[in-house]
Amino acid sequence: MNELFWVLTGATLVPAAAGFAAVRKSGRPFTNEAGIMTLSAVAVAAAGYASIGHFGDWQVRTADEATDWQLAARLTEARRAAKSETADAASLLTLAQAYYDGGKYAEAVDVLTESESRFGETSDAAALKAEALYYREGRKLTAEVKALTDRVLAANPYQVPVRLLLANDAFLNERWTEAIREWEFLLQSGAVKGRERAIENAIAKARYRRDMASKTNQ
């Protein structure tokens, strides 16, 4: 689990903590309800964490053992298609995505670089390359990654993976206002249908962290 999981967990545990306090104050003994409240909070956080999108959008990916065979099958098929006589930009993008999903970021970058040299740059390929570079470099927003994200968003401001990447990097590096701005843009754009609750929880946590940091610095 990464930082975002605890962002969402914190947001959902607050009501649970309030419930515990009320029970303690009343003098009534704790019951199984208390345990259920905690488990429910964690479950809600996990659900929200998953609902935002692929786990790799928020942390360095590692393939789950249960799906290793699926990734292997995808990679085998994608490699075959990329080496065929009919290989095009789409087939190379599919291969790069398979590498990325398997946590093979360097390989994904290499394939996308090859695709760019052969077929030119597309917005989707540039977005994926920015993500792969970011994780390949140990979650660092290098000058190359920033240049890519700027170019992608200039062409399409609603590239969700890139916006989430920037928001996550800002949050992890305590740039709370920047993270909030990116998440709020996505909410207002309507580009994250079905994932609003999870992002709202992340925004709430970022605001809390920002406010606490402001009080500490006063």
N, C-alpha and C positions, 0 to 999 in steps of 0.2 A: 504493500500500500504506500502511496506517496502522499505528499503534502495536501493535495486536493481532497483525498479521502478524509483526512482529519479536518479540513475546512468544513466539509459537509457534515461530518460527525459532530463537530462542535456546535454547528448550527442546530442540529436536531437533539443534542443532549441537553441543551439549555432548558427546554420544557420539562424533560425528565428530571433534571436536577431540582427544578422548582417543585415538582411533585413530591420528591423525596423530602424536601425541606418542610413541606406542609404536613406530611405524615409524621415527621419527627416532632414538629411543634405541637401537634395534637396529642402526642403521647401514645398514639395507637401503635401496635407492633407492626413491623414490616411484613408484608405478605408476598405471595408469588407475583402480585401485580407489579411490585417494584422491579423485580427481575424482568418481567415482560416489558416494562417501560424502557429499560435500558436496551434490551435486545431489539425492540422495535426501532429505537433511535438509530442504532447501528445499522439495522436493515434498511431503514430509509436512506441513510447516508450512502450505503453501498449501492442502492438502487439509483440514487441521484448521480453518483459517481459514474456508474455504468451508462446511464442514460445520456450523458453529455456526448459520448461517442467512443471511439476506440481508445483503449487504455493508453496506447502509445501517444495520443495527443497530449497527454499530461505527464508522461514519464518515459524513461527508456524502456522499450518493450523487451520482453522475453517471452518466447513462445511457450504456451501452456503445454505440458506433457500430453494432455488428452487430445490436443489438436495438432501435435507435431506431424502426424501422418498426413493430415489435411494440407498443412503448409508444404510438406515435401511433395505432395501430389501437384499442388498449384505451381510450385517452382519448376518441377519437371515439365509440366505442360507449357508453362510460360517460356522456359528456355527453348523448348522445341519450336514454339511459334516464332520466337525472336530470331532463331537461326534459319528459319525457312526462307525460301525465295520471295515469299509474299510479305515478309516482315515489314512493318511500317511503324510510324510513331506510336500508334495505339498499342501494338504488341510489345514495344519496348516499355511503354508506360505500365502495362500490365505486369511485366517482369520486374520492373523497379518497385512496384507496389507490393509484389509478393516478397521481394527481398526485405523491404521496409517492414512489412507485417511480421517477418521472421526475425527482426532485430539486426539484420545484416545491412547496416546503414552505409558502409563504405561501398558495398556492391551496388546498392541502390543509386548512390551518387554517380558511380562509374557508368551505369547503364543510362542514366538521365543525361549525363554529359555526352555520351555517344549519340543518343537520340537528338540532342540539340545540334550537334555537329552535322548530322545526316539530314535532319528534317526541319531544323529550326526550333525555336523555343515556343512552347504553348503555355498558357496560364496555369493549367492543371499540372503540367510537368514541372514548371518553375516552383509552384507551391509545394509539391512533394519533395523537390530537391532542397528547398529551404528547410523543411522538416528533417529530412535525412541528414543534412549537414549539421543542423542544430544538435541532433542526438549523437552524431558521429564525433562531434567536438566536445562531448560531455555536457550537453545542455548549456552551451555558451552562444550568446547572440553576437557572433563574430561580424566583422565588417561585411564579409561575403554574404552571410545569412541576412543581415539587415538590408543589403542592397537588393537581394532577391525578394524579400517580403515587401519592400517599398515598391518594387516594380510590379509585383503581382497585385497589390492593393490599388495601385494607380490604374491598372487595367480593369480590375474588378474589386471594388471595395467590400464586396460581400463574400469573399473567399473565407468560409468559416474555419477551415483548419489553420489558416495563417493567423486569423484573428485570435483563435484559441491559443495558438503557440505564443503569440506576443503577450496575451493576458497571463498565461501561465508563467512565462519567464519573468514578467513584471512582478507577479505575486511572490515567486520564489526568491526574488532579489529585493523584496520589501519596497517595491515601487507601487504602493497601494493605489494611489490615485490613477496611475496609468492602467493598472489591471482593471479597476472599476470602469474606466472609460471604454476599454475594449469590450468588456462583457456587456455593458449597457448599450453599446452600439449594436451588438448582435441582438439583444432583446428588442430594441426599438426597430431594427430592420425587419424583424419577423423571419430571419433566416435560420432560426433554431427551433422550429416548431416541435413541440413535444419534449423539449429539453429546458424549458424556461425555469422550472422550479429548481433544478440543480444549479443553474447559473445564478439565479436570485440568491440562493444560499451562499454561493461563493462570493457574491458581491457583499452580502451582509457580513461575512467573515472578514473580507478585506477592509470594509469600513470600520469594523471593530478594531482590527489591528492598527489601522491608520489613526484612529482616535486615541488608542492607548499609547502609540508612539508619540503623538502630539502632546499628550499630558506628561509623558516622561521627560520630554525635551523642554517643558516650560520651567 
